[in-house]
Amino acid sequence: MMQRPTENLFEFADALALKHVKVHQKLGHYTGIVTLHGLARLATESGKPEALARVKDELKPFLAGEMDFHCNFPNYRCGGNATAWLLYKGLLPEAEETVRFYADEILNDASKDPEGILQMPKGTPGRIWIDVAFAVTPFLIFAGMALNEEKYIEEGVQQTFKMVDIFGNTGTGLLHQSRGFCGEMKLSDDHWSRGNGWGAYALCELACELPENHKHKAESILRFKDLMNHALNYQNAQGLWHQEMTWNSNKPACYVETSGSGLLLYALGAGIKAGIADDHWMEAYRKGLRGLLGYISSDYDVYHTCKGCLCPGEGRKIDYAAMPPLLNDVHAFGPLVLCYGQASHLGLSTLGEL
């Protein structure tokens, strides 16, 4: 679909963010939090004043308290990870009070299960899911470093480590998505690509952004690299991952899923930039970025994205595989803004260099 090797990578990532707004008319949704984080990273890494001005403009209604949308975690309402990131980078000092307010709310008021893991705020207690890692861990890590509050960092670390321990499959090294949605204390029987992408997203922020002397740095790197190296065992010939990651051409049919692939590629790129990647990651990363272009049209339409998905049916692999891939789903854009933005931060200039 994509035949523009001279297109600038920064502009490509930015155009995908614009497409998100054009198709869905807003970023006031938890998927918009991912796109905003991608835009914030584009702005800080590129050093382009116009990019910073744009993401700040997108965040204004969030910081003004004008974004009232359904969300399981209220820190989305202040712009989530993007706002905390820009505060951490010293570029959004006016957000300090707001970020502190929502970080404290996560620590003190959010609904948690008996193990201290953030759970579904309403309904049956004990329902936990890996998507939460993306929702709170980057926000808390950036907030903790911006505000010199170790308690925020510790909470982000513990939320993710506990979830990875519970959801980790010792046979595949991958993550299940949820527990408690298909039976009390029962894990969903999946290796969902976007679920593994959410876990990789959280772990890569821990591994890459924690200071070198932080007590959790070494373990964060080990856990991050373990998940990524196991995920690479299921990368297909295009460099991408299927909706159910363990089902490829040799198993029951299952489509390539672009949002999970984008998140996993973002995590690979972040690890490479941070200097903690294994040698084979770069080849896998570039192959995946090239393969993903086959699912993006010249008008920045994105194909093969799973719609909203939380333990469908009985939580079996076949139930996840049956979730249909959509065109320009609301989940499609943020992961791609992150992963192609990360490629531009690695010194790659055009699509033809991938």
BELLIN-V596881 format. One record per pair of residues at least 24 apart in sequence whose ideal C-beta (glycine too) atoms are under 8 Angstrom apart, sorted by the first residue. I is the first residue (numbers start at 1). J is the second residue. D is the distance in Angstrom with one decimal. If there is no record, write none. Layout:
# BELLIN-V596881
<<I J D> <I J D>>
This chain:
# BELLIN-V596881
<<1 293 7.2> <1 294 5.9> <1 295 6.8> <1 296 6.0> <1 297 4.8> <1 298 6.9> <1 303 7.7> <2 293 4.0> <2 294 6.9> <2 296 5.3> <2 297 7.3> <2 298 6.6> <2 351 7.0> <3 298 7.2> <4 298 6.8> <4 351 6.1> <5 350 6.4> <5 351 5.3> <5 352 3.0> <6 350 5.5> <6 351 7.5> <6 352 6.1> <7 350 6.2> <7 351 4.9> <8 344 7.9> <8 349 6.5> <8 350 6.0> <9 340 5.9> <9 341 7.9> <9 343 5.4> <9 344 3.9> <9 348 5.7> <9 349 6.2> <9 350 6.3> <9 351 6.5> <9 353 7.8> <10 42 6.5> <10 46 5.7> <10 48 7.7> <10 341 7.4> <10 344 4.6> <12 340 5.5> <12 351 6.4> <13 38 6.7> <13 42 5.9> <13 336 7.4> <13 337 5.1> <13 340 4.2> <13 341 4.1> <13 343 8.0> <13 344 6.3> <14 39 7.5> <14 42 6.3> <14 51 7.3> <14 337 7.8> <15 300 5.2> <16 296 7.7> <16 300 5.6> <16 302 7.5> <16 333 5.3> <16 336 5.0> <16 337 5.1> <16 340 6.9> <17 42 8.0> <17 333 6.5> <17 337 4.9> <18 300 7.7> <19 299 7.9> <19 300 4.2> <19 301 7.5> <19 302 7.6> <19 328 7.6> <19 333 6.1> <20 330 7.8> <20 332 7.8> <20 333 3.7> <20 334 7.0> <20 337 7.6> <23 328 4.9> <24 330 5.4> <27 58 6.1> <28 61 7.7> <28 62 7.9> <28 67 4.7> <28 69 4.6> <29 69 6.1> <29 330 6.2> <30 71 5.7> <30 72 7.8> <30 76 5.6> <30 80 8.0> <30 135 7.0> <31 330 4.7> <31 331 5.2> <31 333 7.5> <31 334 5.7> <32 334 7.3> <33 76 5.4> <33 79 7.2> <33 80 3.9> <33 81 6.1> <33 82 7.1> <33 135 7.7> <33 334 7.6> <34 81 7.8> <34 134 7.3> <34 333 8.0> <34 334 2.8> <34 335 6.4> <34 337 7.6> <34 338 6.8> <35 333 5.5> <35 334 4.0> <35 337 5.4> <36 79 5.9> <36 80 6.9> <36 81 7.4> <36 82 3.8> <36 83 8.0> <36 334 8.0> <37 80 7.1> <37 81 4.2> <37 82 4.7> <37 85 6.4> <37 138 7.1> <37 334 7.3> <37 338 6.8> <38 334 5.9> <38 337 3.1> <38 338 4.3> <38 341 5.2> <39 82 6.7> <39 337 6.6> <40 81 7.7> <40 82 4.0> <40 85 4.9> <40 86 5.4> <41 85 7.0> <41 338 7.1> <41 341 5.6> <41 342 7.4> <41 345 7.3> <42 337 7.4> <42 341 4.7> <42 344 7.4> <43 86 7.9> <43 91 7.8> <44 85 7.4> <44 86 7.2> <44 89 5.2> <44 91 6.7> <45 341 7.3> <45 344 7.4> <45 345 4.3> <46 344 7.1> <46 345 7.9> <52 91 6.4> <55 82 6.6> <55 86 7.4> <56 86 7.6> <56 92 6.9> <59 83 5.9> <59 86 7.6> <59 92 7.4> <59 95 8.0> <63 94 6.9> <63 95 6.0> <63 98 6.1> <72 120 6.9> <72 121 5.6> <72 132 7.8> <72 135 7.2> <73 106 7.1> <73 110 7.0> <73 118 7.3> <73 132 7.5> <73 135 4.9> <73 136 6.2> <74 102 6.1> <74 105 6.1> <75 102 3.9> <75 103 7.4> <75 105 7.2> <75 106 6.4> <75 135 7.5> <75 136 7.0> <75 139 5.3> <76 135 7.3> <77 102 7.7> <78 102 5.5> <80 135 7.4> <80 139 5.7> <81 134 7.9> <81 138 4.3> <81 139 5.2> <81 142 6.9> <84 138 7.1> <84 139 4.8> <84 140 7.9> <84 142 3.7> <84 143 4.7> <84 146 6.7> <85 138 7.4> <85 142 5.0> <87 142 6.9> <87 143 7.2> <87 146 4.4> <87 147 7.8> <88 142 4.2> <88 143 7.5> <88 145 5.2> <88 146 4.0> <96 146 7.5> <96 147 6.9> <99 139 8.0> <99 143 5.0> <99 146 6.9> <99 147 7.0> <100 143 7.2> <100 147 6.0> <100 149 7.8> <102 139 7.5> <103 139 7.2> <103 140 6.0> <103 143 4.4> <103 144 7.6> <103 147 7.6> <103 149 7.2> <103 152 4.9> <106 136 5.7> <106 139 7.7> <106 140 6.6> <106 155 6.7> <107 151 6.6> <107 152 7.2> <107 155 5.4> <115 162 6.1> <115 166 7.8> <116 158 6.9> <116 162 7.0> <117 159 6.5> <117 162 5.4> <117 163 6.3> <117 166 7.6> <118 159 6.3> <119 180 7.9> <124 180 6.8> <126 179 7.6> <126 180 4.5> <126 184 6.9> <126 185 7.0> <127 178 7.2> <127 179 7.4> <127 180 4.1> <127 181 5.5> <128 163 7.0> <128 166 7.3> <128 178 6.8> <128 179 5.4> <128 180 6.4> <129 177 5.8> <129 178 4.1> <129 179 7.6> <129 181 7.3> <129 195 7.8> <129 310 6.2> <129 311 7.5> <130 163 5.7> <130 167 5.4> <130 175 5.6> <130 176 7.6> <130 177 5.5> <130 178 7.1> <130 195 5.0> <130 196 7.9> <130 198 5.2> <130 199 5.1> <131 177 7.5> <131 195 7.0> <131 198 5.0> <131 310 7.6> <132 159 7.0> <132 163 7.0> <133 159 6.7> <133 160 4.9> <133 163 5.6> <133 164 8.0> <133 198 5.5> <133 199 5.6> <133 201 7.2> <133 202 3.6> <133 203 7.8> <134 198 4.4> <134 201 4.8> <134 202 5.6> <137 202 4.0> <137 205 6.3> <137 206 6.8> <138 201 7.3> <138 202 6.6> <138 205 4.4> <141 205 5.6> <141 206 6.4> <141 209 5.9> <141 210 7.0> <142 205 7.9> <142 209 7.4> <145 209 7.2> <145 211 7.7> <153 210 7.4> <153 214 7.5> <153 216 7.7> <156 202 8.0> <156 206 7.3> <157 206 6.3> <157 216 4.8> <157 220 7.2> <160 199 7.6> <160 202 4.7> <160 203 6.4> <160 206 6.4> <161 219 7.6> <161 223 7.0> <163 199 7.2> <164 199 6.3> <164 203 7.1> <164 223 6.1> <164 227 7.3> <167 195 8.0> <167 199 7.2> <172 230 6.5> <172 233 7.9> <172 234 7.9> <172 246 6.3> <173 226 6.6> <173 227 7.0> <173 229 7.6> <173 230 2.8> <173 231 7.9> <173 233 7.4> <174 227 7.5> <174 230 5.8> <174 231 6.6> <174 234 7.4> <174 245 6.1> <174 246 7.5> <175 199 4.7> <175 227 7.2> <177 309 7.9> <177 310 7.3> <177 311 6.5> <177 315 7.9> <178 310 6.5> <178 311 4.6> <178 315 7.0> <181 310 6.6> <181 311 3.7> <181 315 6.5> <182 311 5.4> <182 314 5.5> <182 315 3.7> <186 315 7.5> <187 315 7.7> <188 311 4.8> <188 315 3.4> <188 316 8.0> <188 320 7.9> <189 315 5.8> <189 316 5.2> <189 317 6.0> <190 244 6.4> <190 315 6.5> <190 316 7.4> <190 317 5.7> <190 319 7.8> <190 320 4.7> <191 234 7.6> <191 244 6.1> <191 245 4.3> <191 246 5.0> <191 317 7.4> <192 243 7.0> <192 244 6.7> <192 245 7.3> <192 260 7.0> <192 306 7.9> <192 309 6.9> <192 320 5.2> <193 241 4.5> <193 242 6.5> <193 243 5.8> <193 244 7.7> <193 245 5.3> <193 257 4.5> <193 259 7.6> <193 260 2.6> <193 261 6.4> <193 264 7.3> <193 306 7.7> <194 257 6.7> <194 259 5.0> <194 260 4.0> <194 263 6.7> <194 306 6.2> <194 309 7.1> <194 331 7.0> <195 260 7.4> <196 227 7.3> <196 231 6.0> <196 241 7.7> <196 245 6.4> <196 260 6.4> <196 263 8.0> <196 264 6.7> <197 259 6.9> <197 260 4.3> <197 261 7.7> <197 262 7.2> <197 263 2.7> <197 264 5.2> <197 267 7.5> <197 335 6.7> <198 263 6.8> <199 227 6.3> <200 224 7.5> <200 227 5.8> <200 228 6.4> <200 231 6.9> <200 263 6.1> <200 264 5.5> <200 266 7.9> <200 267 3.8> <201 263 5.3> <201 266 6.8> <201 267 6.2> <201 338 7.9> <203 227 6.0> <203 267 7.2> <204 266 7.4> <204 267 4.1> <204 270 4.5> <204 271 6.1> <205 270 7.7> <207 271 6.9> <207 274 7.0> <207 276 6.1> <208 270 5.0> <208 271 6.7> <208 273 7.4> <208 274 4.0> <208 276 7.1> <221 276 5.4> <224 267 7.4> <224 271 6.7> <224 276 7.6> <225 271 7.3> <225 276 7.0> <225 277 7.9> <225 278 6.8> <228 264 7.5> <228 267 6.2> <228 268 6.3> <228 271 6.6> <228 281 7.3> <229 278 6.8> <231 264 5.6> <232 280 7.5> <232 281 7.7> <232 284 5.5> <235 284 6.0> <235 287 7.8> <235 288 6.9> <236 291 8.0> <238 287 7.4> <238 288 7.6> <238 291 3.3> <238 294 7.0> <239 284 6.4> <239 286 7.8> <239 287 3.4> <239 288 3.4> <239 289 7.4> <239 290 6.6> <239 291 4.1> <239 292 7.6> <240 288 5.9> <240 291 4.9> <240 292 6.3> <243 306 5.7> <243 320 6.2> <243 321 5.7> <243 323 6.8> <243 325 7.3> <244 317 4.8> <244 320 5.2> <244 321 4.8> <246 317 7.4> <247 317 6.8> <247 321 6.3> <252 318 7.3> <252 321 6.9> <253 321 7.8> <254 321 4.6> <255 304 5.8> <255 325 5.1> <256 295 7.1> <256 304 5.5> <257 304 6.2> <257 305 6.9> <257 306 5.3> <257 325 6.8> <258 292 6.4> <258 295 5.0> <258 302 6.0> <258 303 6.8> <258 304 4.9> <258 305 5.1> <258 332 6.3> <258 335 7.5> <258 336 7.3> <259 305 4.9> <259 306 6.6> <259 329 7.7> <259 331 4.7> <259 332 5.9> <259 334 7.9> <259 335 4.8> <259 336 8.0> <260 306 7.6> <260 335 7.6> <261 288 6.5> <261 291 7.9> <261 292 5.9> <261 335 7.7> <262 292 6.6> <262 335 3.0> <262 336 4.7> <262 338 6.8> <262 339 4.6> <263 335 4.6> <263 338 7.1> <263 339 7.4> <264 288 7.6> <265 289 6.1> <265 292 6.9> <265 339 4.2> <265 342 7.9> <266 335 6.5> <266 338 4.1> <266 339 4.1> <266 342 5.4> <269 339 6.3> <269 342 3.6> <269 343 6.0> <269 345 7.6> <269 346 6.3> <270 342 6.0> <272 346 6.4> <273 342 6.9> <273 345 6.0> <273 346 5.6> <286 354 5.3> <289 339 6.9> <289 340 7.0> <289 343 5.8> <289 354 4.7> <290 354 5.0> <292 336 7.2> <292 339 7.4> <293 351 6.7> <293 354 7.7> <296 336 7.2> <301 327 6.2> <301 328 5.7> <302 327 7.3> <302 328 5.8> <302 329 7.7> <302 332 3.9> <302 333 6.5> <302 336 6.5> <303 327 5.6> <305 329 4.1> <305 331 5.5> <305 332 4.0> <306 331 7.0> <307 331 7.2>>
